[in-house]
Amino acid sequence: MRYMIGTAIVLLGPTMAYIGPHRLGWSANFTQYAQYAITIFLLTGLLRLDQMHGKKYKPYLIIGLSYAVHLLVYSLLFMWT
């Protein structure tokens, strides 16, 4: 179930990519960073919830680390150009 939630979070990107610039008038970079912030906030909340209930939270750590790597690569590629 936890990996399914992580996979579903991937769909947040295209949704934010449409809503941010077209509906809210945000720039592409701001939309991308807003997506990262929402994703990290959700994963942190889910991780804390599983820790409080004594369930396995390793999948959320793996998903969170992969998003952190993705954020780092995005920042290095697009902020330095």
QUIWO-V666280 format. One record per pair of residues at least 4 apart in sequence whose C-alpha atoms are under 6 Angstrom apart, sorted by the first residue. I is the first residue (numbers start at 1). J is the second residue. Records with the same first field share a line. If there is no record, write none. Layout:
# QUIWO-V666280
I->J + J
This chain:
# QUIWO-V666280
13->17
16->20
18->22
19->23
20->24 + 26 + 31
21->25 + 26 + 27
30->34
40->44
43->47
47->57 + 60
50->54 + 55 + 57
60->64
74->78
75->79
76->80
